[in-house]
């Protein structure tokens, strides 16, 4: 598929060059600039016929221009950047057949229009790339820290849940005698429903010169969108009320009926006058761990803000050992090991409350039971090229959209809750 695309690109470049050369050749007299262009086109056509690809030729030309103008070394754009650049310059990106079909059929409001308001553009890897970048701002987006479900539409999604309880008593196998009969137990099936809430990034403004000339335009936009979505979407995934917005981790834990563990503070660790209203001690963490049903502890994680993590970093036990073991990176592959308390990783969510009286500062539980729903076709960008107020200033605007939802998986009445919460003393 990649080789076919290269061939098609080369043929398109060759036909374009031959057409331009024919137009120049039809003129009786050529200016000095046109003569130089004529010479360049002859060389370009010869190179393309000899097997040099259009991308290689373009990169070589750009490298020469950068060198002659003293702009340093030219670094070619990757395929993603080329797609962005082509769209920025022409407003018509290389949309895949799948994207074109989605736009033509109107899937999830994906339409294509060009004119005063601009048009829609969906880079092939945009959805995954933005979510990957969002992890740097809020670790709730890491697939290891929640149960991510990606769907092709935003229809209501029912996730089945098995609640193997009768009241508050779990079903258990029974002993039977030979040829004896046992009591049949019915499993109680339930479901968790997920919708899709729309988030908008707001406009990112680019000058025409930057959009057309700057390498790395895809990375610039990805970073801008990732930060905005991480701050907006991440806050709702953690603190959302569930009413006309995602049911966030903290709200869902409190709504499950659990009794929060109330912090006593770090005075038993450091001998100071610190209280449960302004600190967290090692005994508070131990109580929080054991408040979670033991079946959910293997694989469980702590969720907290960076400022709470900073406070816990300073807590030592009676033997002078740190409560938090710091994270680190592995070798040259930049894979990181998160900070931990005992065997349990710490997930940093900047929207969670910092330590203060009555605040819910730490959630502890198993990420498999916190669902995060993402609608892939609804992650897209819209470019505004001729909007009043922009074009007069030589600017274009790019805006991005995505649709997500979240929910905790809970069994029936009496079943244990997969998350527990630490609350600061009043």
Residue, then its C-alpha position, 0 to 999 in steps of 0.5 A: x500500500x505504501x509503495x503504491x502511494x509513493x508511485x501515485x505521488x511520483x506520477x502526480x508530481x511528474x504530470x504536474x511538472x510536465x504540464x507546467x513545462x508545456x505551458x512555459x514552452x508555449x511562450x515565445x519569450x521567457x523572462x529570466x525567472x521563467x528560464x530558471x524555472x524551465x531549467x529546474x523543471x527539466x532537471x526535476x522531470x529527469x530525476x523523477x523518471x530516473x527513480x528519485x521519489x517526489x519526497x526525496x526531491x522535495x527534501x533535497x530542494x529544501x535542504x539546499x534552500x536552508x543551506x543557501x539561506x543560512x537556516x541550518x539543517x533541514x529536517x524532513x517532515x514525516x508523513x503525518x506532517x506532510x498531510x497537515x502541510x498539504x491541508x494547511x496549504x490547500x485545504x484539501x488533505x489526503x483523506x483516506x477512503x475510510x475518512x471520505x466514506x465517513x464524511x459522505x455518510x455523515x457519521x458522527x457529524x463528520x462533514x466536509x465543507x469548504x468556504x467562508x467557514x473552512x472545512x473539516x480534516x481528520x489526520x489518519x492517526x490524530x485520535x491516538x496521537x492526541x490521547x498519547x500526548x494527553x498522558x503527559x498532562x494527566x495520567x488518567x488517559x493512560x490505558x493502564x490507569x483506566x479501562x479504555x473502550x474505543x468505539x466507532x459510534x456514539x450510540x449508548x453503550x451497555x457494558x454487562x456486569x456480573x453481580x454474584x451476590x444475594x443481598x450482601x452475601x456472595x454466592x458460593x459453591x455448596x457441598x453435596x453428597x453423592x447423588x445429592x442435589x444442590x441448590x441452583x443459584x442465579x447470577x444477577x446480570x446488570x449493566x453500566x451505560x456509557x454515552x458520549x459527551x462532546x468537548x471542544x478545544x477552542x481555536x488555535x491561531x496560526x499565521x499563514x507563514x507559520x502554517x505553510x513554512x514551519x516543519x513540525x506543524x502536526x506536533x505543534x497542533x497535537x501539543x496544543x490540543x493535547x494540553x487543552x483536552x487534558x485540562x478540560x476532559x481530564x477534569x471531568x473524568x476525575x471530578x465530573x458529576x455524571x449529570x450532563x457530563x461524564x461520571x468522574x472517578x471521585x463522584x462515582x466513588x462517593x456515590x457508590x455509598x462507601x464511607x470515606x477513610x478520614x485522615x488522621x494526619x502525619x503527626x505520628x510520623x514526624x512528631x509535628x502538630x500536623x493534623x488530618x486537615x492539612x496532612x496525610x500519614x502512613x497510617x492513613x494510607x494503610x487504612x485506605x488500602x485495607x478499606x478496599x476489598x482484598x479481591x480488588x487490591x492486586x493491580x490497584x492504584x492510587x490516584x492523587x494530584x501532584x501536590x499531594x504526591x509531593x507531600x507524601x514524598x516527605x513522609x517517613x516511617x518510624x524507621x526513617x524510610x520513605x513512604x513513597x518510592x520514586x519512579x524512574x525511566x528504563x534505559x533508552x526506551x524512555x519507558x517509565x516506572x511510576x512512583x509507588x506506595x508499596x506495590x501500588x503505582x501512583x497515578x497523577x491527576x492534576x484536577x484532584x483536590x490538594x490537601x485541605x480540610x474536608x477535601x477528597x485527596x486520594x482515591x485507591x482502587x482497580x483501574x479495570x473497573x473505571x471505564x473510559x469511553x472514546x469515540x474515534x470518528x468524533x475526534x477531528x479538526x476543523x480549519x477556518x481559513x477565510x473567517x472574518x477577523x482572521x483572514x484580514x490579519x493573515x491568520x488561520x484557525x484550527x479547532x478540534x473536537x472529541x467525544x468521551x464518557x466515563x463510569x465506574x463498574x459496580x455490581x448489584x446491591x451488597x457487592x464490594x466497591x472497587x474504589x475507596x477514597x481518603x478524605x481530609x479531616x474537617 
